[in-house]
Amino acid sequence: MKDHPHPLLARRTSGVLLHLTCLPGPHGSGDLGAAARHFVDWLVSAGQTLWQVLPLTPPGAGQSPYQSPSAFAGSPWLVDLEDLVRQGWLTATPAPDFDPRNCDFENVLPYRLAALRQAWRGFCTKASKTEQGELADFAQAHRAWLDDYALFMLLQDRHGEPWTRWPVPYARHDSAALQALQQEARTEIDFWRFVQWRFHVQWASLREHAHGRGIHIAGDAPIFVAHHSADVWANAGQYLLDDEGEPSVIAGVPPDYFSATGQRWGNPLYRWDAMAKDDYRWWKQRMQHLMSQVDLVRLDHFRGFESYWEIPATSPTAAEGVWKTGPGLAFFQSLEDTLGVLPIIAEDLGIITEAVTALRRDCEFPGMRVLQFAFGDTARNPYLPHNYQPQTVAYTGTHDNDTSVGWWQQARPEERTAARDYLGPQADNQIHWAMIGALSQSVANTLLIPLQDIMGLDSAHRMNTPGQASGCWRWRFEWAQIDATLAHQLKTMASAHGRSAFQQTSP
């Protein structure tokens, strides 16, 4: 691997982890509108450099952004409706009285879909030739993934899910049947292209605003994709599927200290041999697309590229799986040969072997360290800050963790004692700031803190509980909850520890 680490990961920076749906706004969930720009400006006032978001793709089962129907599409539910009003395509009407601190997806998503369809009808009757041309140019530039995604969404609307139960010609991705469908349902297919175009335009504008203020964006790439997705449907030969298109084996992780039966994720597994034959074409398209949207990429479940847990699809738990060899260094070398230096953060949490660590080091990607995992055993615990290397991305917790206050309230007595001994007396009064301060002082080049920990919120405000099928991904905040005091505290800390945006030069 060459020219590593990525410049943005080679200097001392800090930032905030917050998904876009969590932002304030009148339309039931955060989006790409004015609140996102305001948050960028708040980050600047707090002396920060980075904004980490969760996957920008459409959410899937349980509203999880990690079970998306597309690895390329932007979430329709993040499209700023106010922008569509300003364009003259959507009539401004009062939004329902949505909960400002909870994403009520059951009501929010139908409301937003109806607004997007109204905007599409407005575009069809009011758009200028220039606007029509811009949509056509976007559709042409992104047709490698957009055509299949638009067809997939149309067929899902008509026939439900999973795609294996669609009429056979559609389920088999028969080109003649799909060409006929494109002619018959052109307006509906063009609607999904229109939504993606507006997402693309709005995201590009937000990112330009962020860059103009010195804020860089870290995105997220889940290693696996959902079975019910345009990616698997259109590229079935690159996944381990049976003759009916169903997964023959599925992804997960084996039993460990946290789970006696492991975790059965259910995603189909890649046919890495088939992917190698076309030089990882799909992966290169995916990473190139994502790298055009964000500045850094958190690569989920990095250990799966060294070896992954293969579970029979008929197994009710993950206990009966076996380890299989992943694509390894050759995969990342091929990506880099095509795409250049990869701005990757390797998510290397959990039970990590020496082989996984060796792969990460060979790639020269920084790994992740979560302080909530640090206490309760010995001073050699790799998550304790004094054991970090500069090539590290440090977190108090991730989107899958409890908040730090929630963790503290439920920690075992030995963990609390170890945390007091390590963090000092502030642990009893403000555990979240004690943890943030310890990480900020560490040698880790990159520090990312969930907004909930900056706010000192408890377990009621956590983003996700792994293994919980419903009730997750819903947390939101209001501007009154974060003020200049929090921004000043962050800015002072960033400056004192050499992480301030004002102490850095752009990469």
ZIFENPE-V607466 format. One record per residue. N is the residue number from 0. SS is DSSP state (helix for helix, strand for strand, loop for the rest). PHI is phi in whole degrees, -180 to 180 (NA if undefined). OMEGA is omega in degrees with one decimal (* if undefined). Layout:
# ZIFENPE-V607466
n=N ss=SS phi=PHI omega=OMEGA
n=N ss=SS phi=PHI omega=OMEGA
This chain:
# ZIFENPE-V607466
n=0 ss=loop phi=NA omega=-170.9
n=1 ss=loop phi=-124 omega=170.5
n=2 ss=loop phi=52 omega=178.3
n=3 ss=loop phi=-107 omega=-2.5
n=4 ss=loop phi=-79 omega=175.9
n=5 ss=loop phi=-59 omega=-174.9
n=6 ss=helix phi=-53 omega=-177.7
n=7 ss=helix phi=-71 omega=179.5
n=8 ss=helix phi=-98 omega=-176.5
n=9 ss=loop phi=-101 omega=179.7
n=10 ss=loop phi=-128 omega=-178.3
n=11 ss=loop phi=-81 omega=-179.8
n=12 ss=strand phi=-139 omega=172.2
n=13 ss=strand phi=-148 omega=-178.6
n=14 ss=strand phi=-164 omega=-172.2
n=15 ss=strand phi=-126 omega=174.1
n=16 ss=strand phi=-95 omega=178.7
n=17 ss=loop phi=-157 omega=176.6
n=18 ss=loop phi=-80 omega=-175.3
n=19 ss=helix phi=-63 omega=-179.3
n=20 ss=helix phi=-65 omega=-177.4
n=21 ss=helix phi=-77 omega=-175.0
n=22 ss=loop phi=-67 omega=173.2
n=23 ss=loop phi=-66 omega=177.7
n=24 ss=loop phi=153 omega=-172.1
n=25 ss=loop phi=-84 omega=-169.5
n=26 ss=loop phi=-107 omega=169.7
n=27 ss=loop phi=91 omega=175.6
n=28 ss=loop phi=-158 omega=178.3
n=29 ss=loop phi=-65 omega=-178.4
n=30 ss=loop phi=-153 omega=-175.2
n=31 ss=loop phi=-89 omega=-175.0
n=32 ss=loop phi=-88 omega=-172.0
n=33 ss=helix phi=-60 omega=-177.8
n=34 ss=helix phi=-65 omega=178.7
n=35 ss=helix phi=-65 omega=176.0
n=36 ss=helix phi=-67 omega=178.5
n=37 ss=helix phi=-64 omega=178.5
n=38 ss=helix phi=-67 omega=173.9
n=39 ss=helix phi=-56 omega=-179.0
n=40 ss=helix phi=-65 omega=176.7
n=41 ss=helix phi=-65 omega=176.8
n=42 ss=helix phi=-59 omega=177.8
n=43 ss=helix phi=-62 omega=-179.9
n=44 ss=helix phi=-64 omega=-179.8
n=45 ss=loop phi=-94 omega=176.9
n=46 ss=loop phi=71 omega=-175.8
n=47 ss=loop phi=-93 omega=-176.8
n=48 ss=loop phi=-122 omega=-171.7
n=49 ss=strand phi=-124 omega=169.5
n=50 ss=strand phi=-128 omega=176.4
n=51 ss=strand phi=-98 omega=177.3
n=52 ss=loop phi=-116 omega=172.1
n=53 ss=loop phi=-83 omega=-178.9
n=54 ss=loop phi=-51 omega=-178.6
n=55 ss=loop phi=-83 omega=-175.5
n=56 ss=loop phi=-74 omega=179.7
n=57 ss=loop phi=-62 omega=177.3
n=58 ss=loop phi=-71 omega=178.7
n=59 ss=loop phi=-119 omega=-175.9
n=60 ss=helix phi=-56 omega=179.9
n=61 ss=helix phi=68 omega=-176.4
n=62 ss=helix phi=64 omega=178.4
n=63 ss=loop phi=-80 omega=175.2
n=64 ss=loop phi=-72 omega=178.7
n=65 ss=loop phi=-97 omega=176.2
n=66 ss=loop phi=-131 omega=-169.3
n=67 ss=loop phi=-84 omega=171.6
n=68 ss=loop phi=-74 omega=176.4
n=69 ss=loop phi=-158 omega=174.7
n=70 ss=loop phi=-86 omega=-176.0
n=71 ss=loop phi=-117 omega=-173.2
n=72 ss=loop phi=-68 omega=169.8
n=73 ss=loop phi=-86 omega=-178.4
n=74 ss=loop phi=-66 omega=175.8
n=75 ss=helix phi=-57 omega=-173.9
n=76 ss=helix phi=-79 omega=174.6
n=77 ss=helix phi=-96 omega=-179.3
n=78 ss=loop phi=-66 omega=-179.6
n=79 ss=loop phi=-75 omega=-178.8
n=80 ss=helix phi=-70 omega=179.7
n=81 ss=helix phi=-64 omega=175.4
n=82 ss=helix phi=-62 omega=179.9
n=83 ss=helix phi=-67 omega=174.5
n=84 ss=helix phi=-67 omega=-179.9
n=85 ss=helix phi=-62 omega=178.5
n=86 ss=loop phi=-73 omega=179.5
n=87 ss=loop phi=89 omega=-177.1
n=88 ss=loop phi=-98 omega=-176.7
n=89 ss=loop phi=-127 omega=178.7
n=90 ss=loop phi=-80 omega=179.7
n=91 ss=loop phi=-72 omega=176.5
n=92 ss=loop phi=-136 omega=178.9
n=93 ss=loop phi=-61 omega=177.8
n=94 ss=loop phi=-76 omega=173.6
n=95 ss=loop phi=-58 omega=-178.1
n=96 ss=loop phi=-82 omega=-178.1
n=97 ss=loop phi=-75 omega=177.0
n=98 ss=loop phi=-68 omega=-177.8
n=99 ss=loop phi=-74 omega=-178.2
n=100 ss=loop phi=-120 omega=-179.4
n=101 ss=strand phi=-158 omega=176.1
n=102 ss=loop phi=-82 omega=178.6
n=103 ss=loop phi=-85 omega=-170.2
n=104 ss=helix phi=-58 omega=-176.9
n=105 ss=helix phi=-60 omega=178.4
n=106 ss=helix phi=-104 omega=-176.9
n=107 ss=helix phi=-69 omega=-174.0
n=108 ss=helix phi=-66 omega=175.1
n=109 ss=helix phi=-61 omega=177.6
n=110 ss=helix phi=-62 omega=-178.5
n=111 ss=helix phi=-68 omega=178.9
n=112 ss=helix phi=-63 omega=178.5
n=113 ss=helix phi=-62 omega=178.5
n=114 ss=helix phi=-66 omega=179.0
n=115 ss=helix phi=-65 omega=178.5
n=116 ss=helix phi=-67 omega=176.6
n=117 ss=helix phi=-64 omega=178.9
n=118 ss=helix phi=-64 omega=177.3
n=119 ss=helix phi=-64 omega=177.4
n=120 ss=helix phi=-63 omega=177.2
n=121 ss=helix phi=-65 omega=177.6
n=122 ss=helix phi=-62 omega=-177.2
n=123 ss=helix phi=-61 omega=-176.8
n=124 ss=helix phi=-99 omega=-171.1
n=125 ss=helix phi=-121 omega=-173.3
n=126 ss=loop phi=-65 omega=176.3
n=127 ss=loop phi=-76 omega=176.7
n=128 ss=helix phi=-59 omega=179.1
n=129 ss=helix phi=-63 omega=179.9
n=130 ss=helix phi=-65 omega=176.5
n=131 ss=helix phi=-61 omega=178.5
n=132 ss=helix phi=-66 omega=178.7
n=133 ss=helix phi=-65 omega=176.6
n=134 ss=helix phi=-64 omega=179.8
n=135 ss=helix phi=-62 omega=179.3
n=136 ss=helix phi=-65 omega=178.2
n=137 ss=helix phi=-63 omega=-178.6
n=138 ss=helix phi=-61 omega=179.0
n=139 ss=helix phi=-69 omega=-177.2
n=140 ss=helix phi=-66 omega=-174.9
n=141 ss=loop phi=-113 omega=-172.8
n=142 ss=helix phi=-64 omega=-178.2
n=143 ss=helix phi=-58 omega=176.7
n=144 ss=helix phi=-119 omega=-171.5
n=145 ss=helix phi=-70 omega=-178.7
n=146 ss=helix phi=-63 omega=179.4
n=147 ss=helix phi=-66 omega=179.5
n=148 ss=helix phi=-63 omega=-178.8
n=149 ss=helix phi=-63 omega=176.6
n=150 ss=helix phi=-64 omega=-179.7
n=151 ss=helix phi=-61 omega=-179.5
n=152 ss=helix phi=-66 omega=176.6
n=153 ss=helix phi=-62 omega=-178.0
n=154 ss=helix phi=-67 omega=175.2
n=155 ss=helix phi=-63 omega=178.3
n=156 ss=helix phi=-61 omega=-175.4
n=157 ss=helix phi=-84 omega=-169.0
n=158 ss=helix phi=-124 omega=177.3
n=159 ss=loop phi=76 omega=-179.1
n=160 ss=loop phi=-138 omega=5.5
n=161 ss=loop phi=-82 omega=-176.9
n=162 ss=helix phi=-66 omega=179.3
n=163 ss=helix phi=-67 omega=179.7
n=164 ss=helix phi=-100 omega=175.2
n=165 ss=loop phi=-72 omega=172.3
n=166 ss=loop phi=-50 omega=-168.8
n=167 ss=helix phi=-51 omega=-179.0
n=168 ss=helix phi=-59 omega=178.2
n=169 ss=helix phi=-74 omega=179.3
n=170 ss=helix phi=-61 omega=179.9
n=171 ss=loop phi=-84 omega=179.7
n=172 ss=loop phi=57 omega=-179.6
n=173 ss=loop phi=-70 omega=-172.4
n=174 ss=helix phi=-64 omega=-179.8
n=175 ss=helix phi=-66 omega=179.5
n=176 ss=helix phi=-65 omega=-178.9
n=177 ss=helix phi=-72 omega=176.2
n=178 ss=helix phi=-64 omega=177.4
n=179 ss=helix phi=-64 omega=179.2
n=180 ss=helix phi=-66 omega=178.7
n=181 ss=helix phi=-61 omega=178.6
n=182 ss=helix phi=-72 omega=-175.3
n=183 ss=helix phi=-73 omega=-173.1
n=184 ss=loop phi=-122 omega=-174.0
n=185 ss=helix phi=-59 omega=-176.9
n=186 ss=helix phi=-64 omega=-179.9
n=187 ss=helix phi=-67 omega=177.9
n=188 ss=helix phi=-66 omega=178.9
n=189 ss=helix phi=-65 omega=175.3
n=190 ss=helix phi=-60 omega=-178.5
n=191 ss=helix phi=-69 omega=174.0
n=192 ss=helix phi=-66 omega=179.0
n=193 ss=helix phi=-60 omega=-179.8
n=194 ss=helix phi=-61 omega=179.1
n=195 ss=helix phi=-66 omega=177.4
n=196 ss=helix phi=-61 omega=-179.1
n=197 ss=helix phi=-67 omega=174.4
n=198 ss=helix phi=-58 omega=-177.3
n=199 ss=helix phi=-60 omega=-179.0
n=200 ss=helix phi=-64 omega=-177.4
n=201 ss=helix phi=-68 omega=179.0
n=202 ss=helix phi=-64 omega=179.2
n=203 ss=helix phi=-60 omega=179.2
n=204 ss=helix phi=-68 omega=178.4
n=205 ss=helix phi=-64 omega=179.9
n=206 ss=helix phi=-65 omega=176.6
n=207 ss=helix phi=-63 omega=176.7
n=208 ss=helix phi=-62 omega=179.8
n=209 ss=helix phi=-63 omega=-180.0
n=210 ss=helix phi=-62 omega=178.3
n=211 ss=helix phi=-64 omega=179.6
n=212 ss=loop phi=-105 omega=177.3
n=213 ss=loop phi=83 omega=-179.9
n=214 ss=loop phi=-104 omega=176.1
n=215 ss=strand phi=-106 omega=-172.0
n=216 ss=strand phi=-113 omega=174.0
n=217 ss=strand phi=-102 omega=177.9
n=218 ss=strand phi=-100 omega=-172.2
n=219 ss=strand phi=-145 omega=178.4
n=220 ss=strand phi=-124 omega=173.8
n=221 ss=loop phi=-60 omega=-179.2
n=222 ss=loop phi=-65 omega=-176.8
n=223 ss=loop phi=-106 omega=177.2
n=224 ss=loop phi=-117 omega=179.4
n=225 ss=loop phi=-71 omega=175.1
n=226 ss=loop phi=-61 omega=177.6
n=227 ss=loop phi=-83 omega=-178.6
n=228 ss=loop phi=-150 omega=176.3
n=229 ss=helix phi=-62 omega=-177.3
n=230 ss=helix phi=-66 omega=179.9
n=231 ss=helix phi=-72 omega=-179.7
n=232 ss=helix phi=-57 omega=-174.5
n=233 ss=helix phi=-86 omega=-177.2
n=234 ss=loop phi=-133 omega=-171.3
n=235 ss=helix phi=-58 omega=-178.2
n=236 ss=helix phi=-68 omega=-179.6
n=237 ss=helix phi=-102 omega=178.6
n=238 ss=strand phi=-130 omega=179.6
n=239 ss=loop phi=-82 omega=-177.3
n=240 ss=strand phi=-121 omega=175.5
n=241 ss=loop phi=-88 omega=-175.5
n=242 ss=loop phi=-65 omega=179.3
n=243 ss=loop phi=-94 omega=-179.5
n=244 ss=loop phi=89 omega=179.1
n=245 ss=loop phi=-85 omega=177.5
n=246 ss=strand phi=-62 omega=174.2
n=247 ss=loop phi=-87 omega=173.7
n=248 ss=strand phi=-137 omega=-174.3
n=249 ss=strand phi=-135 omega=-176.7
n=250 ss=strand phi=-89 omega=175.8
n=251 ss=strand phi=170 omega=175.8
n=252 ss=strand phi=-135 omega=-174.2
n=253 ss=loop phi=-75 omega=175.0
n=254 ss=loop phi=-56 omega=178.6
n=255 ss=loop phi=-151 omega=-178.2
n=256 ss=loop phi=-58 omega=-174.1
n=257 ss=loop phi=-89 omega=-176.2
n=258 ss=loop phi=-148 omega=-177.9
n=259 ss=loop phi=-70 omega=-179.6
n=260 ss=loop phi=-114 omega=-178.8
n=261 ss=loop phi=76 omega=178.5
n=262 ss=strand phi=-123 omega=-179.9
n=263 ss=strand phi=-101 omega=-174.5
n=264 ss=strand phi=-76 omega=176.8
n=265 ss=strand phi=94 omega=179.5
n=266 ss=strand phi=-68 omega=172.7
n=267 ss=strand phi=-68 omega=179.8
n=268 ss=loop phi=-99 omega=-179.2
n=269 ss=strand phi=-75 omega=165.2
n=270 ss=loop phi=-89 omega=-174.2
n=271 ss=helix phi=-61 omega=177.6
n=272 ss=helix phi=-66 omega=177.5
n=273 ss=helix phi=-67 omega=179.8
n=274 ss=helix phi=-66 omega=178.8
n=275 ss=helix phi=-65 omega=-176.9
n=276 ss=helix phi=-65 omega=176.0
n=277 ss=loop phi=-105 omega=175.2
n=278 ss=loop phi=59 omega=174.2
n=279 ss=loop phi=58 omega=-176.4
n=280 ss=helix phi=-54 omega=-176.6
n=281 ss=helix phi=-62 omega=-180.0
n=282 ss=helix phi=-64 omega=179.6
n=283 ss=helix phi=-66 omega=176.8
n=284 ss=helix phi=-63 omega=-178.7
n=285 ss=helix phi=-64 omega=-177.7
n=286 ss=helix phi=-68 omega=177.3
n=287 ss=helix phi=-63 omega=178.5
n=288 ss=helix phi=-63 omega=-178.2
n=289 ss=helix phi=-68 omega=-179.9
n=290 ss=helix phi=-69 omega=173.5
n=291 ss=loop phi=-81 omega=-177.4
n=292 ss=loop phi=-105 omega=-174.3
n=293 ss=loop phi=-131 omega=-177.7
n=294 ss=loop phi=-99 omega=175.9
n=295 ss=strand phi=-133 omega=-179.7
n=296 ss=strand phi=-128 omega=170.3
n=297 ss=strand phi=-80 omega=-178.0
n=298 ss=strand phi=-93 omega=-173.3
n=299 ss=loop phi=-67 omega=174.2
n=300 ss=loop phi=51 omega=-177.2
n=301 ss=helix phi=-56 omega=-177.4
n=302 ss=helix phi=-60 omega=-179.7
n=303 ss=helix phi=-66 omega=177.0
n=304 ss=helix phi=-82 omega=174.0
n=305 ss=loop phi=-91 omega=173.0
n=306 ss=strand phi=-156 omega=-175.2
n=307 ss=strand phi=-132 omega=-176.6
n=308 ss=strand phi=-92 omega=-177.6
n=309 ss=strand phi=-103 omega=-175.5
n=310 ss=strand phi=-114 omega=173.4
n=311 ss=strand phi=-57 omega=-176.5
n=312 ss=loop phi=-62 omega=-179.8
n=313 ss=loop phi=-83 omega=-177.6
n=314 ss=loop phi=-77 omega=-179.3
n=315 ss=loop phi=-74 omega=178.1
n=316 ss=loop phi=-131 omega=179.5
n=317 ss=loop phi=-89 omega=-171.7
n=318 ss=loop phi=-67 omega=-173.6
n=319 ss=loop phi=-92 omega=-177.6
n=320 ss=loop phi=-77 omega=176.1
n=321 ss=strand phi=-138 omega=176.7
n=322 ss=strand phi=-80 omega=175.1
n=323 ss=strand phi=-126 omega=-175.9
n=324 ss=strand phi=-76 omega=177.0
n=325 ss=loop phi=-85 omega=-175.3
n=326 ss=loop phi=-75 omega=172.5
n=327 ss=helix phi=67 omega=-173.0
n=328 ss=helix phi=-62 omega=-178.5
n=329 ss=helix phi=-59 omega=178.3
n=330 ss=helix phi=-63 omega=-177.8
n=331 ss=helix phi=-70 omega=176.8
n=332 ss=helix phi=-65 omega=178.4
n=333 ss=helix phi=-65 omega=177.4
n=334 ss=helix phi=-61 omega=-177.5
n=335 ss=helix phi=-68 omega=178.0
n=336 ss=helix phi=-61 omega=-178.9
n=337 ss=helix phi=-92 omega=-169.5
n=338 ss=helix phi=-103 omega=-175.4
n=339 ss=loop phi=88 omega=-177.2
n=340 ss=loop phi=-57 omega=-176.3
n=341 ss=loop phi=-92 omega=-177.6
n=342 ss=loop phi=-84 omega=-167.8
n=343 ss=strand phi=-102 omega=164.5
n=344 ss=strand phi=-102 omega=-177.7
n=345 ss=strand phi=-86 omega=175.5
n=346 ss=loop phi=-78 omega=-174.4
n=347 ss=loop phi=-116 omega=-179.8
n=348 ss=loop phi=-89 omega=-180.0
n=349 ss=loop phi=94 omega=-179.2
n=350 ss=loop phi=-83 omega=-174.3
n=351 ss=loop phi=-111 omega=-179.5
n=352 ss=loop phi=-87 omega=176.6
n=353 ss=helix phi=-62 omega=-179.6
n=354 ss=helix phi=-66 omega=178.1
n=355 ss=helix phi=-67 omega=178.2
n=356 ss=helix phi=-62 omega=179.0
n=357 ss=helix phi=-64 omega=178.1
n=358 ss=helix phi=-63 omega=179.6
n=359 ss=helix phi=-62 omega=-179.8
n=360 ss=helix phi=-68 omega=177.3
n=361 ss=helix phi=-61 omega=177.9
n=362 ss=helix phi=-80 omega=-177.1
n=363 ss=loop phi=60 omega=174.4
n=364 ss=loop phi=-94 omega=172.0
n=365 ss=strand phi=-70 omega=174.1
n=366 ss=strand phi=-96 omega=-177.7
n=367 ss=strand phi=-109 omega=174.3
n=368 ss=strand phi=-133 omega=-176.4
n=369 ss=strand phi=-115 omega=-172.4
n=370 ss=helix phi=-67 omega=178.1
n=371 ss=helix phi=-61 omega=-179.1
n=372 ss=helix phi=-89 omega=-164.6
n=373 ss=loop phi=-89 omega=-164.4
n=374 ss=loop phi=-109 omega=172.6
n=375 ss=loop phi=116 omega=175.1
n=376 ss=loop phi=-125 omega=-175.6
n=377 ss=loop phi=-129 omega=178.8
n=378 ss=loop phi=-70 omega=177.5
n=379 ss=loop phi=-87 omega=-179.9
n=380 ss=loop phi=-53 omega=-174.5
n=381 ss=loop phi=-67 omega=-179.6
n=382 ss=loop phi=-89 omega=174.9
n=383 ss=loop phi=-75 omega=-173.0
n=384 ss=helix phi=-56 omega=-177.6
n=385 ss=helix phi=-70 omega=177.9
n=386 ss=helix phi=-99 omega=-177.1
n=387 ss=loop phi=-74 omega=167.7
n=388 ss=loop phi=-108 omega=177.2
n=389 ss=loop phi=-55 omega=178.5
n=390 ss=loop phi=-77 omega=-176.5
n=391 ss=strand phi=-143 omega=171.0
n=392 ss=strand phi=-111 omega=-172.4
n=393 ss=strand phi=-99 omega=179.0
n=394 ss=strand phi=-133 omega=163.6
n=395 ss=loop phi=-70 omega=176.0
n=396 ss=loop phi=-160 omega=178.3
n=397 ss=loop phi=-109 omega=177.9
n=398 ss=loop phi=-64 omega=179.5
n=399 ss=loop phi=-90 omega=-179.3
n=400 ss=loop phi=-88 omega=165.0
n=401 ss=loop phi=-65 omega=170.8
n=402 ss=loop phi=-65 omega=-178.4
n=403 ss=helix phi=-66 omega=175.5
n=404 ss=helix phi=-65 omega=177.2
n=405 ss=helix phi=-62 omega=177.1
n=406 ss=helix phi=-61 omega=-179.1
n=407 ss=helix phi=-61 omega=-177.8
n=408 ss=helix phi=-66 omega=-177.3
n=409 ss=helix phi=-110 omega=-176.8
n=410 ss=loop phi=-66 omega=174.8
n=411 ss=loop phi=-66 omega=-178.4
n=412 ss=helix phi=-54 omega=-179.3
n=413 ss=helix phi=-68 omega=176.4
n=414 ss=helix phi=-69 omega=-180.0
n=415 ss=helix phi=-65 omega=177.8
n=416 ss=helix phi=-64 omega=179.4
n=417 ss=helix phi=-63 omega=179.8
n=418 ss=helix phi=-67 omega=177.2
n=419 ss=helix phi=-61 omega=-178.3
n=420 ss=helix phi=-62 omega=-175.0
n=421 ss=helix phi=-85 omega=-171.6
n=422 ss=helix phi=-93 omega=-179.9
n=423 ss=loop phi=94 omega=-173.1
n=424 ss=loop phi=-64 omega=180.0
n=425 ss=helix phi=-63 omega=-178.7
n=426 ss=helix phi=-58 omega=-177.6
n=427 ss=helix phi=-74 omega=-176.2
n=428 ss=helix phi=-100 omega=-178.1
n=429 ss=loop phi=-143 omega=-175.6
n=430 ss=helix phi=-58 omega=-176.4
n=431 ss=helix phi=-65 omega=179.7
n=432 ss=helix phi=-75 omega=175.3
n=433 ss=helix phi=-63 omega=179.9
n=434 ss=helix phi=-70 omega=178.8
n=435 ss=helix phi=-61 omega=-179.1
n=436 ss=helix phi=-63 omega=179.3
n=437 ss=helix phi=-63 omega=178.9
n=438 ss=helix phi=-71 omega=-178.4
n=439 ss=helix phi=-64 omega=179.1
n=440 ss=helix phi=-78 omega=-174.5
n=441 ss=loop phi=-69 omega=179.3
n=442 ss=loop phi=-80 omega=179.6
n=443 ss=loop phi=-56 omega=-179.1
n=444 ss=loop phi=-64 omega=-170.8
n=445 ss=strand phi=-120 omega=178.6
n=446 ss=strand phi=-125 omega=178.2
n=447 ss=strand phi=-132 omega=-173.5
n=448 ss=strand phi=-122 omega=173.2
n=449 ss=strand phi=-59 omega=-179.0
n=450 ss=helix phi=-59 omega=179.9
n=451 ss=helix phi=-59 omega=179.7
n=452 ss=helix phi=-75 omega=174.4
n=453 ss=helix phi=-63 omega=-179.7
n=454 ss=helix phi=-82 omega=179.7
n=455 ss=loop phi=71 omega=-176.3
n=456 ss=loop phi=-92 omega=-176.4
n=457 ss=loop phi=-95 omega=-172.4
n=458 ss=helix phi=-61 omega=-179.7
n=459 ss=helix phi=-64 omega=-174.2
n=460 ss=helix phi=-113 omega=179.9
n=461 ss=loop phi=-69 omega=-175.0
n=462 ss=loop phi=-82 omega=-174.2
n=463 ss=loop phi=-148 omega=171.5
n=464 ss=loop phi=-118 omega=-178.1
n=465 ss=loop phi=-54 omega=-179.8
n=466 ss=loop phi=87 omega=178.7
n=467 ss=loop phi=-94 omega=-169.3
n=468 ss=loop phi=-78 omega=-176.9
n=469 ss=loop phi=-140 omega=175.8
n=470 ss=loop phi=84 omega=-178.7
n=471 ss=loop phi=-104 omega=174.2
n=472 ss=loop phi=66 omega=-170.6
n=473 ss=loop phi=-104 omega=-170.7
n=474 ss=strand phi=-64 omega=173.8
n=475 ss=loop phi=-138 omega=175.6
n=476 ss=loop phi=-131 omega=175.5
n=477 ss=loop phi=-119 omega=-176.1
n=478 ss=helix phi=-59 omega=-179.2
n=479 ss=helix phi=-63 omega=-178.5
n=480 ss=helix phi=-83 omega=176.2
n=481 ss=loop phi=-123 omega=-173.4
n=482 ss=loop phi=-133 omega=-177.8
n=483 ss=helix phi=-65 omega=-179.9
n=484 ss=helix phi=-64 omega=178.0
n=485 ss=helix phi=-64 omega=179.2
n=486 ss=helix phi=-61 omega=179.9
n=487 ss=helix phi=-64 omega=-179.4
n=488 ss=helix phi=-64 omega=177.7
n=489 ss=helix phi=-65 omega=-178.5
n=490 ss=helix phi=-63 omega=178.7
n=491 ss=helix phi=-62 omega=179.8
n=492 ss=helix phi=-65 omega=-180.0
n=493 ss=helix phi=-61 omega=179.5
n=494 ss=helix phi=-67 omega=-178.0
n=495 ss=helix phi=-64 omega=-175.0
n=496 ss=loop phi=-107 omega=174.3
n=497 ss=loop phi=73 omega=-179.4
n=498 ss=loop phi=-113 omega=-174.9
n=499 ss=loop phi=-65 omega=177.1
n=500 ss=helix phi=-58 omega=-176.7
n=501 ss=helix phi=-78 omega=178.1
n=502 ss=helix phi=-99 omega=-174.3
n=503 ss=loop phi=-116 omega=169.2
n=504 ss=loop phi=-115 omega=-177.4
n=505 ss=loop phi=-66 omega=179.1
n=506 ss=loop phi=-70 omega=*
